[in-house]
């Protein structure tokens, strides 16, 4: 993706600060929440504390899919709300003057084998099933037999969006402190390195980094995703590939990769590397291994038949609940609120979560506060070593299922076993 210049640095918190609401985490969820609260009530003193810098986590490292979908069982009311949120993100970005390369082109899930095509047919729902010619008219994927097309997705440059949100939240009157690690919390108080925040409400918007708090370590598993961005492709290459609609794209494998065509003419592609660190470790600042980078580069060759050079490679973590369902909620007795567990689908979901948190904190009874994801995250992850063994087993089984399907041309029972272990279903 486009290489951005350095972001403005914000001062750390020192001493004691009084606030109405303290938000922990300056990613999409925290920044949207700060912005929504200040827009709803400009008298509120809203403080955001971030242990690194704005967008350091998944919000600045994701694939840029503003997707109108949520992990977990389908619910018509929630599905309608998240699909409407795709347009809401584009509308609010334009309203706040955030230039983030937003293009609503939908998303394609492409099958390159007969097994993958049958799997797409089984998952079709209300998506449109395209034949090979219809896929080729949009983007030329090697050996594409068909694809599912959903209109409910847009492309963004994720770092531009999160930086723009931070600026918008500050313009609205919120205060953001960087390099300010939350060390402990109790009702009405967050202790940070160098001071503390006393607030009526505390909002945890920490997603995969929730695992950094010992009392919350088993609530969300920090699962790794790795990405590469190619060097800009030539005009001749783009003329051959097509992809003028800027659809986001998913391949049809069990251990899938996800892609977008960037505004500056690159292919950005992501997938699983080393999926999980023992003990829910969250440090993923180092680049992915050369083997992971080469694997992702190979997927570009497999999909498009081009040998593109890699300009950048990075990885980050996303938060996954044990039930694979995200949640938004409040504990009025403790004046404590949370949102997360998006399982990699948080660019749009964070906006919906923030608007829901706004209404919950302000005591409003609205359609948003009655959505079925309002409540607890559900059961905790297993203790170690079972958490580590289970997550790695799912990853290995899905990879093995793909290899077996390519070899035999038949669906693999290994994939069914993986989804059963994961608890996600498929």
Secondary structure by P-SEA (a helix, b strand, c coil): cccccccbbbbcccccccccbbbccccaaaaaaaaaaaaaccccbbbbbbcccccccccccccccccccccccccaaaaaaaaaaaaaaaaaaaaacccccccccbbbbccccaaaaaaaaaacccbbbbcaaaaaaccccccccbbbbbccccccaaaaaaaaaaaaaaaabbbbbcccccccccccccccccbbbbccbbbbcccccccccccccccccbbbbbbcccccccaaaaaaaccccbbbbbccccbbbbbbbcccbbbbbbbbcccccccccccccccccaaaaaaaaaaaaacccccccccccccbbbbbccccccccccccccccccccccccccaaaaaaaaaaaaaaaaccccccccccccccccccccccaaaaaaaaaaaaaaaaaaaaaaacccccaaaaaaaaaacccc
